[in-house]
């Protein structure tokens, strides 16, 4: 059959029309599916100086983003529309300090919007705490700032120099708005930063710089000694110092700060928290205006042996007093005495022109241990040089086993044993004597304290009895009741030319006994 030419052309046109009429329906649906924006992936939310910053990843096919926010159990509310698809951050400035917010993001284009992450990311906004003042005092820099509403506390950071790295140096809680930095060393410019916190949330940091221009020198250590109240340390003044810090260590341990001295003119310190028999090492660090100096790591060492007194020394009997000796002639002394009916132990200050070398013609501390009055029953021991016209604190103790210990200015200087002291009743005395006719003595015993039967009673009232054995001697106990003072003075008389205090000892003394 023969087909006409115009029929063929018409059929081709019809086929082309039908194909183009159907294809757009398919391609339009696919294009719509391909152009839907993907849901944005949230990256982080962070507190910044002026709000809360939200960051997300760029979504495919997005032409912009919606930012949503909610508080507490409320629903998400759109708070911003981002029309630039490449913008993937948003800072929410409409926030209140101390409030917790949760954020999420949806993408959109002309075809509509994506879904969003319903969980979102949360942050609590805290406003930046403004630093109002930085000041320097002795060994410290003080920082002060304004309160951040609803903050739980603040964290403090510091770095040295503009290129330094901040390190955390402290934290305060509640409404405390100050911090004292006591760890600055060396001159230079220091930068401080403060941020508020609540739970795990932190504000942005406020920063401020402070310059230290002078550093104090290292103090030169002086002496270390035991005193009545502890261990005393001295040092010399350091240049540029406004005060000092005292450090102590025991044995081979590490130094620990035990005290802060706020005045540059104070150049000594007494450590009262010490233990008997323990070795301590001390050093001193200078404090400047806002900065700490250095200290000697070697320090000064001492073992604490406390000044012994009647109150802190174990004994059965004790007598102690401040003793001053004066006199003229060949010999004279002032003594504390513990005696029994058959024996005695005494300790005191004696001048003797005929003493054995090296004490000949000198004043010394003397222990006399009398086991009996028979020949050879006396023993003498000098424990060191003393001085006339000078006050010494002397103490004589008697132990239950008959051991007698003697002390000068709180330090033990000698010990003897007399068995009779353990077996017989002990009496306590003060005594002053001179050697020959015409020799004189002036002895003052003040602040007398007494102990018997192992117990010291500061309130006990002691009585006195005069046992003067020479007519030239006078024992004055009139001030004992009021001030615990006794004076014995006089000039020996009545001895024969052959007699002296060695062979006529019971005739040369002034004595007061206590009961």
Secondary structure in CASP SS format (residue, H / E / C, confidence):
PFRMAT SS
TARGET T0000
AUTHOR 0000-0000-0000
METHOD secondary structure of the structure
MODEL  1
X C 1.00
X C 1.00
X C 1.00
X C 1.00
X H 1.00
X H 1.00
X H 1.00
X H 1.00
X H 1.00
X H 1.00
X H 1.00
X H 1.00
X H 1.00
X H 1.00
X H 1.00
X H 1.00
X H 1.00
X H 1.00
X H 1.00
X H 1.00
X H 1.00
X H 1.00
X H 1.00
X H 1.00
X H 1.00
X H 1.00
X H 1.00
X H 1.00
X H 1.00
X H 1.00
X H 1.00
X H 1.00
X H 1.00
X H 1.00
X H 1.00
X C 1.00
X C 1.00
X C 1.00
X C 1.00
X C 1.00
X C 1.00
X E 1.00
X E 1.00
X E 1.00
X E 1.00
X E 1.00
X E 1.00
X E 1.00
X C 1.00
X C 1.00
X E 1.00
X E 1.00
X E 1.00
X E 1.00
X E 1.00
X E 1.00
X C 1.00
X C 1.00
X C 1.00
X C 1.00
X C 1.00
X C 1.00
X C 1.00
X E 1.00
X E 1.00
X E 1.00
X E 1.00
X E 1.00
X E 1.00
X E 1.00
X C 1.00
X C 1.00
X C 1.00
X C 1.00
X C 1.00
X C 1.00
X E 1.00
X E 1.00
X E 1.00
X E 1.00
X E 1.00
X E 1.00
X C 1.00
X C 1.00
X C 1.00
X C 1.00
X C 1.00
X C 1.00
X E 1.00
X E 1.00
X E 1.00
X E 1.00
X C 1.00
X C 1.00
X C 1.00
X C 1.00
X C 1.00
X C 1.00
X C 1.00
X E 1.00
X E 1.00
X E 1.00
X E 1.00
X E 1.00
X E 1.00
X E 1.00
X E 1.00
X E 1.00
X E 1.00
X C 1.00
X C 1.00
X E 1.00
X E 1.00
X C 1.00
X C 1.00
X C 1.00
X C 1.00
X C 1.00
X C 1.00
X C 1.00
X E 1.00
X E 1.00
X E 1.00
X E 1.00
X C 1.00
X C 1.00
X C 1.00
X C 1.00
X C 1.00
X C 1.00
X E 1.00
X E 1.00
X E 1.00
X E 1.00
X E 1.00
X E 1.00
X E 1.00
X E 1.00
X C 1.00
X E 1.00
X E 1.00
X E 1.00
X E 1.00
X E 1.00
X E 1.00
X C 1.00
X C 1.00
X C 1.00
X C 1.00
X C 1.00
X C 1.00
X C 1.00
X E 1.00
X E 1.00
X E 1.00
X E 1.00
X E 1.00
X E 1.00
X E 1.00
X E 1.00
X C 1.00
X C 1.00
X C 1.00
X C 1.00
X C 1.00
X C 1.00
X E 1.00
X E 1.00
X E 1.00
X E 1.00
X E 1.00
X E 1.00
X E 1.00
X C 1.00
X C 1.00
X C 1.00
X C 1.00
X E 1.00
X E 1.00
X E 1.00
X E 1.00
X C 1.00
X C 1.00
X C 1.00
X E 1.00
X C 1.00
X C 1.00
X E 1.00
X E 1.00
X E 1.00
X E 1.00
X E 1.00
X E 1.00
X E 1.00
X E 1.00
X E 1.00
X E 1.00
X E 1.00
X C 1.00
X C 1.00
X E 1.00
X E 1.00
X C 1.00
X C 1.00
X C 1.00
X E 1.00
X E 1.00
X E 1.00
X E 1.00
X E 1.00
X E 1.00
X E 1.00
X C 1.00
X C 1.00
X C 1.00
X C 1.00
X C 1.00
X C 1.00
X C 1.00
X C 1.00
X E 1.00
X E 1.00
X E 1.00
X E 1.00
X E 1.00
X E 1.00
X C 1.00
X C 1.00
X C 1.00
X C 1.00
X E 1.00
X E 1.00
X E 1.00
X E 1.00
X E 1.00
X C 1.00
X C 1.00
X C 1.00
X C 1.00
X C 1.00
X C 1.00
X C 1.00
X E 1.00
X E 1.00
X E 1.00
X E 1.00
X E 1.00
X E 1.00
X E 1.00
X E 1.00
X C 1.00
X C 1.00
X C 1.00
X C 1.00
X C 1.00
X E 1.00
X E 1.00
X E 1.00
X E 1.00
X E 1.00
X E 1.00
X C 1.00
X C 1.00
X C 1.00
X C 1.00
X C 1.00
X C 1.00
X E 1.00
X E 1.00
X E 1.00
X E 1.00
X C 1.00
X C 1.00
X C 1.00
X C 1.00
X C 1.00
X C 1.00
X C 1.00
X E 1.00
X E 1.00
X E 1.00
X E 1.00
X E 1.00
X E 1.00
X E 1.00
X E 1.00
X E 1.00
X C 1.00
X E 1.00
X C 1.00
X C 1.00
X E 1.00
X C 1.00
X C 1.00
X C 1.00
X C 1.00
X C 1.00
X C 1.00
X C 1.00
X E 1.00
X E 1.00
X E 1.00
X E 1.00
X C 1.00
X C 1.00
X C 1.00
X C 1.00
X C 1.00
X C 1.00
X C 1.00
X C 1.00
X C 1.00
X C 1.00
X C 1.00
X C 1.00
X C 1.00
X E 1.00
X E 1.00
X E 1.00
X E 1.00
X E 1.00
X E 1.00
X E 1.00
X E 1.00
X E 1.00
X E 1.00
X E 1.00
X E 1.00
X C 1.00
X C 1.00
X E 1.00
X E 1.00
X E 1.00
X E 1.00
X E 1.00
X E 1.00
X E 1.00
X E 1.00
X E 1.00
X C 1.00
X C 1.00
X C 1.00
X C 1.00
X E 1.00
X E 1.00
X E 1.00
X E 1.00
X E 1.00
X E 1.00
X E 1.00
X E 1.00
X E 1.00
X C 1.00
X C 1.00
X C 1.00
X C 1.00
X C 1.00
X C 1.00
X C 1.00
X C 1.00
X C 1.00
X E 1.00
X E 1.00
X E 1.00
X E 1.00
X E 1.00
X E 1.00
X E 1.00
X E 1.00
X E 1.00
X C 1.00
X C 1.00
X C 1.00
X C 1.00
X C 1.00
X C 1.00
X C 1.00
X E 1.00
X E 1.00
X E 1.00
X E 1.00
X E 1.00
X E 1.00
X E 1.00
X E 1.00
X C 1.00
X C 1.00
X C 1.00
X C 1.00
X C 1.00
X E 1.00
X E 1.00
X E 1.00
X E 1.00
X E 1.00
X E 1.00
X E 1.00
X E 1.00
X C 1.00
X C 1.00
X C 1.00
X C 1.00
X E 1.00
X E 1.00
X E 1.00
X E 1.00
X E 1.00
X E 1.00
X C 1.00
X C 1.00
X E 1.00
X E 1.00
X E 1.00
X E 1.00
X E 1.00
X E 1.00
X E 1.00
X C 1.00
X C 1.00
X H 1.00
X H 1.00
X H 1.00
X H 1.00
X C 1.00
X C 1.00
X C 1.00
X E 1.00
X E 1.00
X E 1.00
X E 1.00
X E 1.00
X E 1.00
X E 1.00
X E 1.00
X C 1.00
X C 1.00
X C 1.00
X C 1.00
X C 1.00
X E 1.00
X E 1.00
X E 1.00
X E 1.00
X E 1.00
X E 1.00
X E 1.00
X E 1.00
X E 1.00
X E 1.00
X E 1.00
X E 1.00
X E 1.00
X C 1.00
X C 1.00
X E 1.00
X C 1.00
X C 1.00
X C 1.00
X C 1.00
X C 1.00
X C 1.00
X C 1.00
X C 1.00
X E 1.00
X E 1.00
X E 1.00
X C 1.00
X C 1.00
X C 1.00
X C 1.00
X C 1.00
X C 1.00
X E 1.00
X E 1.00
X E 1.00
X E 1.00
X C 1.00
X C 1.00
X C 1.00
X H 1.00
X H 1.00
X H 1.00
X H 1.00
X C 1.00
X C 1.00
X E 1.00
X E 1.00
X E 1.00
X E 1.00
X E 1.00
X E 1.00
X C 1.00
X C 1.00
X C 1.00
X C 1.00
X C 1.00
X C 1.00
X C 1.00
X C 1.00
X C 1.00
X C 1.00
X C 1.00
X C 1.00
X C 1.00
X H 1.00
X H 1.00
X H 1.00
X C 1.00
X E 1.00
X E 1.00
X E 1.00
X E 1.00
X E 1.00
X E 1.00
X C 1.00
END
